């Protein structure tokens, strides 16, 4: 009987192996799972190695992890003393853009502040009491005596207006008016310059970082022949300790993904790094200075590396519906109106050691990464390195039509005033006024076709 038991055991192993093989084969043959609609901005570029994909996933964890006050549990130590959000994902929901809200303190927007003059490297001159931006929250570790109030409560009130197009169509518009309450360290002062900034999408940054500077110079030269004045911003690189090309931010005031990351950690969450080691506390804010830090630095270098790689490797979502007749007509009209002069359809990367798989690749972001004068209606009155008070970097258009499904936001332009593509176009002025005027004169079906093209990118 023993040999029968042995045979049954061996047979059982064989059957289990067969079932395991069949299960594995089904997994191999199975179709990939569809991407959830709200995660289309969170996908990695194709072709990452196993080690790169693991690094990507670790960066994604850092993007989502909350920061807390020492010694509380539930996240990384180091939040505050003042902050706007307690995690990157609070403002960049699903890696998407900010959504403005009514009658609530801003969270997915921030308010830059500065006073006349420049810093030592040409940067804006921080406000002596409030620094470079208003932090609307302060930390609280559970005791009244340990409550650090935010610097001020910032609200947006919307002033309605309208624009009438050539065919008589009336379009409702709005512009923001700031309302500040409970300023903790005195009035801002009449000379203070403010600039409301909406959260931007963060996919595709590796492609934008990999475009050679020479390419952007060539685009700027070609634009001058068309009567445009695209310009490069040159900014301070605190890592290399020199002046370099600016690529990121609404005024192209950040040189790299790496620096932008830790600047946001400090400015938006009050989290220090090995680059920005001191807490974000102007001298007048004595309680802020007295708050205990989480670590020194609070963002560890290896977590910084993970965050940098994750952002560089976030893939832009593919364009959609480009073969539809309406979308094809819209592409033609986009060119004819002159939109493509600044929203340049194609760029090409050069060498990119951080992520070699995207090196020497052509991509379609619809940007030139250059500064343009966008007119008085969009001016914030606040210079930033070589960017003037009316200058803004051309924002990429790719993935714009997916924004609503990602996090419910369709709010565009630097301060989120435009609630859709139509409004965004109609706010264009300065160098973009001829393109805006051409669009305004189109019949309704052509306007709809151009907008359909933009939303397909």
N, C-alpha and C positions, 0 to 999 in steps of 0.2 A: 504493500500500500504506500510505502514511503516514496517509491519511484513515481506513482501516480500523482502524489502531491507535488513532487518536484516538477513533473511535466506541466501540471496546471500552473505552477508558479512561473515557469519559463514562458508558457503561453500567455499568461497575463502580462508579463513584461513586454512580449512581442506585440500584443494587442495595444497596450498603452503607448508603445513607441509608434505603432501605426497611426493611432488616433492623434498623437502629438504631431507626427509628420503631416497628416491631413489638415490639422488645425493650422500648422505653420504655412502649408501650401495655400490655404484659404486666405490667410493674412496677406501673403505675398501677392496673390491674384486679385485681392479686393481693391476696389476703387478707393482713392484717397477721400477722406471725409471732407465734405464741403466746409468752407470757412464760414463761421458765423458772421452775419451781416455787420455786426458792430465791431468785428476784429480785423477788418480788411486793412487797417493801418498798422497792424501789429505783426505782420508776417516777415520772416527773414528773407533776404535775397536768396535766390536759388543757388545750390551748389556749395553750401557751407560744408566744411569737413565736420566730423563728429566733434572734435575738440572746439571748433569755432561755434558750432550749434550749442554746445554746453555753455560756452562763454556768453553767447547771446541770451540763453535762458537765465543765466545768473544776472545779467544786466537788466533783464525784464523784471526779475524779482526786486532788484534795487529800485527800479522805477515805481513799483507798487508799494513797497514797504513803508509803513508809517514811521515817523520820527516822534519820539516822546521825550519828556523832561526827566533827567536823572533824579531819583533812582527808580522811576516807574517802569513797569513791564509792558510788553505789547508792541515793541518796536525798537529801533536803534536809538541810543541815547544821543541827545544833542540838539533837540528842537529849541529854537528861540535864541536869546530872550524875546525878541520880537520876530514876527513872521507873517506871511500871507496864507500859507497852506502847510499842512504837516506831511505831505507826500507829493512827489512829482505828479502822480496820477490824479490828484485833486484838481489841478489846473488843466493839465493835458489829458482830459478824460479819453481813454482808449487811444492815446497818442494824437488826439484831434485838437481842433481849435476851441477857443473859449466861446461861451455863450453868455451874453449879457442878461442881467435880470433887473427887474424893477423893484424899487423900495427895499433893497437889501444891500448890505455892505459888499463891496466888490471882492471877489475871490478869484475868478478866472480872468480878471484883468488886474493890472497894477498901474500905479501912478508914479511916473518919474518926476523928480524935482531937482532943480539946480538954480544957482544964482549967477548973475553976470560974471564973466571971466572964464578962464580955463584952468584945468589942472596942469601938472607939470609935463604931461605928455600930449596935451591938446584935448583931453577929455572934458566933459562937462564939469563945472565947478559945483561940488556937493553943497547942499544947504547946511549951514553950520549946526542946526539943531535936529534936522531930520535925515541927513545923509542924501543918498542917491534916489531913494524911493520911499514911499510911505508904507510902513508896516502896520496893518490894520488890527493885528492881534498880538497879545502878549501871553507868556506862559503862565500856567497856574498849576502848582503842585499840590493843591488841595487845601491850603491854609490861606486865610485872607491876607496875612502879612507877606505871603509869598506870591501874591498876584502882581504880575507886571503888566500894566495896561498897554494896549496898542498905542501907536503914535497918534492915530486919528481914525475916525470913521469916515470912509469915503463912499459916497453914493453917486449914481448917475441919474440925472433928470433929463428926459428926452424932449427936445424942442421940435415940434412938428413943422413941416414945410411941404411944398409940393413943386413938381416940375412939369411943365406942359410940353409935350413933344410936338414935332412938326405936323403930325396928323390929328392933333387935338387931344391925344391921350394924356390924362393927368396921372402922374405917379406920386404917391405919398412918400415922403422922405422924412428923415429925422437927423438931428445933430445932438451930440451930448453936451450937457452942461453939468459941471462938477459941483457937488455939494459936500462940503467938509464940515464935520461936527466933532466936538470933543477933542480938539487939538491939545495934546498933552504938554507941549513945550512952547506954547505961545503961537501967535499968528505967523503965517508963512512970510508975510511981508509983501509989499506991492511989487517988488522987483523979481520975485520968485517966478521961475518958468516951470510950467507943468506940462506933462505929456501923458495922456491916457494910452495904455498899450493893451491890446487884446492878445490872448494866448495864441500862439501859432502851432500848426501841425509840425511833427518832428520826424516823419518818415523821409527817406530819400536823402538825408543829410550827407551821407558818405559820397554820393554822386556829386553833390554841389561842392563839397570840400575838395574833390579830386579834379575839378576843372582847372587847367593851368591858368596862371595869371595872364600869360601872353594871349590866351584866347579872349579874355575879357577886354584886354586893351585893344585887340583887333575889332571887337564888336563896338567899342566906344568910338573908335576912329571911323568905322563905317556909318555909325549913327550921325556923326557930325555932318556927313555929306547929305543926310536926309533932313537936316535942320533940327536934329535932336541934340541933347547935351548930356548923354549918359556919362557918369563919372565914377571912378573907383574911390571908395573910402579907404584911407590908410589909418590904422589904429594901433594902439599899444598891445603888443603881445607880452603879457606878464611872464609867460613861461620862458620864452626866448630872450626876454628883456630887450626888445627892439621894436621898431615900427614895421608893420607888415600890412598886407591887404586884408580888409574886413569883408566878411562874407555873410555873417549871420546876424539876426536881429532886424527890426523894422528899419533901422538906418544903417545896416551893415556895420555895426559897431563892435562886433566880436570876430576875432580872427580864426577861430577853430572850434570844432565840437568840444574839444577837451577843455578849453578855457570857458566857453559858454556854460558848460555843465557846472563847474564849481562856482562861477559867478551867480548862477541861478540858485544853487544850494545856499550860498551866503545871503543873497538878496531876498530870496523868496521864503526860505525856511530857517534862516539864521544858523545854518550848519557850516562850520569851518572845515577847511581842507589844508593840506600841506602848502598850497599856493596862497590861500587867503586864511591865515592862521588866527587872526584876531576876530573877536566877536563884532558884529555889526552894531556898534554902540557909539554914537557921537558923544563928545565929552560931557554935554549937559545932561545926558541920560545916566545919572549916577546909579539908579536902581538896576538898570540894564547891565552896567559894568560889574555890579556886585553879584549877579546871578552866577551860580556855579556852572561850568561847562560840562558837557557829557564826556568827552575825551579830548585829547589834544594831539592831532586834529580829530574832529568828530567823524568826518567822512574819511575812511581809510583808503590808502592809495590803490589797493587791489579792487575795492568797490568802485573807485573812480575809473579804473581801467575797464571794468565790466560795463559801466554806464556808457563810456565813450564808444566801446565796440558795439554795444546794442544799438545805439542811435545811428552809428555809421552803417550798420547792416540791416536797418529797417527798410524793407522794400517798398517802393512806390506801387500803389495798386495799378493794374493794367487799365488802359483806356477801354471804353465800352461803346458799342453801337456806332462805330465809325463808318460802317457801310450803309447806314440808313440815309435815304435821300435828304432828309431835313438836316442831318448832321453834316453831310458832305457839302450842302449849300452853305451851312453855317461856317465851315472851314474856309470856303472861298470868300465869304463876306468878312471874316476875321482878318484875312490878308488884305482885302481891298480897303477896309477902314483904317488900316495902319496899326492895328493892335499888335501884330507880330513883330513890329520894329523893336519894341521893348520886351514883350512877352515872346522872346525868341524861341521858336519851337524846339530846336535841337541844340544840344551841347555835347561835347565829347570829353571824357575824362582822360587824364594822363596817367602817369605812374601813381600808385596809391599803396604804399607798403602796409598800411593798417588793414586793408581788405583787397588783396591783389586780384580777386575774382572780378571786381568791377573796374579794374584798370583798363584804359584804352577801349572804352565802351561808349557808344552813342546812346543818349537817352533824351526823352522828351518831357522836360519840366516846364517849359514855357516861361522862362525868366532869362534875364541877362545878368543878374546879380549886381546891377549898377544902380547908382543913385540918379533920380530924376526929379526935377521941379514939378510938383503936382498941383501947383496953384494955391491961392490964398485960402480957398474953402477947406482944404485939407491940412493947412499949415498948423504946426503946433508951436511955432515961435521959438523953438529950442534947438540950438546947434548941437552936434555930437561928432567930435573930431572934424572931418572935412564935410560932413553932411550939414547943410544949412537948414534954416527954420521951415522951409517948404519942401525939403528933399525927403524922399522915401525910396528904399530899395524895391525894385520890381519883385513882387511876391510870385513864387511859382504857382501855376494853376492846376498842376496835376492832382487828380483825386478830389477836386473841389466838389464834384457832383455827388460824392459819397458821404459828405460831411454830415448830412442830416441823419443818415442811418447809423453812423458811427457813434454820435453822442447827442444828436438832436440840435446841433448848432449849424446854422447857415450864415452866421454873422461874420462879415468880411470887413476889410480895411483895418488900418492900424488901431482904431479905437472901437471896432465892432459896430459902427453906426449903420452900415449897409446890412439889410436883412436878407439879401439875395443878390444874385449876379447883376440883375437889372439895376438895382440901386447903386451897386459898386461902380458900374460903368458910368452912371450919370453923375457921380461925384468927381470923376476925373477932370482935372484942369491943368493949367500950365502946359507943359510939353505934350500932355495927353489930350488937350482940348480938341484938336482937329479930329482925332479918332472918336472922341465922345460925340462931337457934332455930327460926324458921318453916321454914327449909330442912331442918333436922335432923329435924323431925317429919313431913316429907312421906314418902309411900311411895316405894319405889325407882324406879318408872316416872316419877314426877313429878320426882324429883331428877335423873334422867337427862335429862328433857325440858328442865329449866332449864339444865343444863350444855350440852346441845346448842344451846340458844339462844345462850348466851355464846360458844360456839365458832363460831357462824355469823356473828358480828358483824364 
